[in-house]
Amino acid sequence: MSFADDAVEVRAQGWRTVAAFHDLVETRLENALQSPLELSVIEHTVLDVLSRQDRALHMRMQQLSRATALSSSATTRLVNRLEARGLLTRFLCVDDRRGIYTELTSAGSDLLEQARPIYDSALREALEAAAAVPELAPLVSAFESLHAAP
């Protein structure tokens, strides 16, 4: 194997490790949220992102797509589902009629408040489980150092 091949393998192995870490954490979160609240991880993410807006609990659909790392069409489908459940609503931007805002409803805020301790507990447990896997432990350390950064 050449040096170039070694570098390719190192990158591929690194990516597989990141994917395994993500899968472990996401599976734990999904299982924890789904049963009691019928909420997926990505649905939780949308509610959480909307709740953390500085001045208002709304944002443009395009911003929501970026914040959730979803395509525009996937974001629209997700927002449709959450809107049908009464967890958020959409409205036209008064400044730009092409813009659509998404906003939490009180039911969405209430569900998010129920989900937060469940999510936090499941995330803590998932990180503890990942830390026990030697290949994943460095990623847990990197993840935890993100919280310490200003």
N, C-alpha and C positions, 0 to 999 in steps of 0.2 A: 504494500500500500504506500502511495506517495504522501508527501506532506499535505498536498491539496486534498487528497482523499481523507486523510486524518481530520483535517479541519471541517470537512463536510460532515463527517460522522460525529464529531464533537457537537456541531450545531444541531444536527438531527437528534442526537441524544438529549441535548439540552431542551429542545422543543418537546420531545416526548415526556420529559420530566415535568415541564411546565403544564402540559396537557393532563398528566396524571394528577398533579396537584389540584388543578382546576376541577377535574372530574370528581375527585374525592370531596372537595369543599362543596361544589354545587349539588352533588347527590345528597349530602347531609342536609343542606339547607332546603332543598326541594322536598325531601321526606318530612322534615320538621314542619314546614309551612303548609304542605298540601293537605294533610289529614285533618288538622283541627280547623283550618281557615279556608281551605280550597283556594289557596293562593300560590302561584308559581313564583320562582325566584325572580324572573324577569318582571312579573307583575309587581312584586314587592319593590323592585328597583325603580320602576316608574313612579309608584306612589311615594317612595322615599325621596327620589330626585325632585319631584314636584313640591314636596313638603319643605325642602331645604332652600327654596328660593329666598333671596334677601328681602325683597319688598312685597312680593305677592306669591301666592301659591299656584301661579300659572307660568307657562312658558310656551314658546312657539313649537310646533310639531318638529320643525327642523332641528331645533336645539335638543329636543327630547330624543330624537334619533341619534344625535351625536353623543348625548350623555349615556345612552343605553347601548351604544355600539350596534344598533340595528339599522337595517336599510329603511328607507322611507316607507316602502310598502309593508314591511314587517311591523313597523311602528304604527302605521295606520290600522292594521288588523288587530294589533294588541290594544290600541286605544279604543277601537270599536267594541272589543270584548269588555273592557273595563267600563266603558260608558254604558253598555247594555246592562251591566251589573249595578249601575248607579254609583260607581266609585269615583268617576271623574266626568267632566263635561267639557265640551269644546265650544268656542265662540270665535267670531271673526274679529280680527284686530281693527280697531277704529281708525288707526293711522294708515293702514295698508290692507285693503280689502282682500288681497291675495293671502295674507297671513292668517293662520289659524292658531289660536291659543288653546292650550289644554290646562285644565284647572281641577284640583281636588275638590270633591264634594265633602260634606260633613261625614257621609257614610265612608268615604275613602279615608279620611283622616282617622275616623274611629277604628276602622279595620287595621290601618297602619299602626296605631297605638297598641292594638292587641298583638300585632305581628312582631313588633320591635323586640320584646324580651325573648320571644321564641327564636327569632333570627339570631339575636346576640348569643344566646345559649348554644344554638346549633353551630354557629361559626366558631365559638370558643372550643367546643368539642371537636369540630373538624380540624382545627389547627393543632390541637393536642394530638389527635390521631396522626396527622401528617408529620408532626415533629418526631413521632416515634418511628417513622420510616427514614432510614439513613439518607436515602436519595432525595427525600423531600424536605428534610430538616433545614437545609440552607435556604430554601424558598420561604419557609415559615419565618426564619430570622429576617430575611429581606422584607417580607410582608409586615412584620412587626416594627421594623425600623421605619417604614413609611408613616406610621402613626406618630413616631417620635419627631419626625421632621416638622419644622414650622410651617 
